[in-house]
Amino acid sequence: MREDGELLKFASVSLRLRADKESVLDLEAVKQNGCSLRYASSELKADKETVIEAVKQNGRALEYASSELRADKETVVEAVKEYGFALRYA
C-alpha cells in the first residue's frame, strides 16, 4: 500500500484491516492516495487524524469523511488548502 493506496480496497474485511488505524497509517495508504479513504471503515472515516492525513494528500478525500468531520473547521481548512473546490464536500 506504500506504492498504491488504492490497494486498501482489497484489504480483508474479515481481518478488520480496513478498521485498523495502524495498518492504514503505517502502510501509508491514505498518505499515498488520500482518496483511498473511500475504502476505509466508517470508524476510520470518522477518525480525525486519518482524515486529515487523507485530505492533506488530496483535498477531494473530504467527500469520504464522516459527516461530523466534513463539518469540522480544521479538517475542511486542510482539505481546501490542498484543493479549493473541496469546500463543496463540507
C-alpha positions as CSV (number, residue, x, y, z in Angstrom):
1,M,0.0,0.0,0.0
2,R,3.0,2.3,0.2
3,E,3.2,2.2,-3.6
4,D,-0.6,2.3,-4.3
5,G,-3.1,3.5,-1.6
6,E,-5.9,2.2,-3.8
7,L,-4.9,-1.3,-2.7
8,L,-6.8,-0.6,0.5
9,K,-10.0,-1.6,-1.3
10,F,-8.7,-5.2,-1.4
11,A,-7.8,-5.3,2.3
12,S,-9.6,-8.1,4.1
13,V,-12.8,-7.0,5.9
14,S,-12.8,-10.3,7.9
15,L,-9.4,-9.5,9.2
16,R,-10.5,-5.9,10.0
17,L,-7.6,-4.5,8.2
18,R,-9.7,-1.6,6.9
19,A,-10.6,-0.7,10.5
20,D,-7.0,-1.0,11.8
21,K,-5.7,2.6,12.1
22,E,-2.1,1.3,12.4
23,S,-2.4,-0.7,9.2
24,V,-3.9,2.3,7.2
25,L,-1.5,4.9,8.5
26,D,1.6,2.7,8.9
27,L,1.2,1.3,5.4
28,E,0.6,4.9,4.3
29,A,-2.4,4.2,2.1
30,V,-4.1,7.5,2.8
31,K,-0.8,9.4,2.8
32,Q,0.0,7.9,-0.7
33,N,-3.5,8.3,-2.0
34,G,-5.9,10.4,0.1
35,C,-9.0,9.1,-1.9
36,S,-8.3,5.6,-0.7
37,L,-10.2,6.8,2.4
38,R,-13.3,5.7,0.5
39,Y,-12.3,2.1,1.2
40,A,-11.6,2.6,4.9
41,S,-14.1,1.6,7.6
42,S,-16.6,4.1,8.9
43,E,-14.5,4.2,12.1
44,L,-11.5,5.5,10.2
45,K,-13.7,7.9,8.1
46,A,-14.6,9.4,11.5
47,D,-11.1,9.4,12.8
48,K,-9.8,13.0,12.6
49,E,-6.1,12.1,12.4
50,T,-6.7,9.7,9.5
51,V,-9.0,12.1,7.6
52,I,-6.6,15.0,8.0
53,E,-3.7,12.8,6.5
54,A,-6.0,11.9,3.6
55,V,-7.1,15.5,2.8
56,K,-3.6,16.8,3.1
57,Q,-2.7,14.4,0.3
58,N,-5.8,15.0,-1.7
59,G,-8.5,17.5,-0.7
60,R,-11.1,15.6,-2.6
61,A,-10.9,12.9,0.1
62,L,-13.1,15.1,2.2
63,E,-16.0,13.6,0.3
64,Y,-15.4,10.3,2.0
65,A,-15.0,11.6,5.6
66,S,-17.8,11.2,8.2
67,S,-20.4,14.0,8.2
68,E,-19.0,15.2,11.5
69,L,-15.5,15.7,10.0
70,R,-17.0,17.3,6.9
71,A,-18.4,19.9,9.3
72,D,-15.2,20.2,11.3
73,K,-13.4,23.5,10.6
74,E,-9.9,22.2,10.9
75,T,-10.5,19.3,8.6
76,V,-12.2,21.4,6.0
77,V,-9.4,24.0,6.1
78,E,-6.8,21.3,5.4
79,A,-8.8,19.9,2.5
80,V,-9.4,23.4,1.0
81,K,-5.6,24.2,1.3
82,E,-4.9,21.2,-0.9
83,Y,-7.9,21.5,-3.2
84,G,-10.0,24.7,-3.2
85,F,-13.1,23.1,-4.5
86,A,-13.2,20.6,-1.6
87,L,-15.4,23.1,0.1
88,R,-18.3,21.6,-1.9
89,Y,-18.0,18.4,0.3
90,A,-18.2,20.4,3.5
